[in-house]
Amino acid sequence: MNNISNGKSYIEGAKIIFSEAIESLKRGHYHRTIRKCQEAVELGVKGLLRIVGVEYPKSHRVGKVLVNSPLKIK
């Protein structure tokens, strides 16, 4: 697998996790909704970074990579 297919796979995973968040919200499981939303955003951002070839730390904190990235995200 290359970076683009890996990135797309991450984004598809993020969509699935976001769907789980919506179900949790409907059931009133707010703590789970927050956690699933955070997980979906994190995985989606990692997918985008992988697609454009930006390395990110193997942690849950990818925000600094976006801020310090030479890419202009509009």
DAQUI-V710808 format. One record per pair of residues at least 6 apart in sequence whose ideal C-beta (glycine too) atoms are under 6 Angstrom apart, sorted by the first residue. I is the first residue (numbers start at 1). J is the second residue. Records with the same first field share a line. If there is no record, write none. Layout:
I: J ; J
This chain:
3: 50 ; 53
4: 51
6: 50
7: 47 ; 50 ; 51
10: 43 ; 46 ; 47
11: 44 ; 47
13: 43
14: 40 ; 43 ; 44
17: 36 ; 39 ; 40
18: 40
20: 36
21: 33 ; 36 ; 37
24: 32 ; 33 ; 36
25: 33
42: 60
45: 62
49: 56
54: 69
56: 62 ; 65
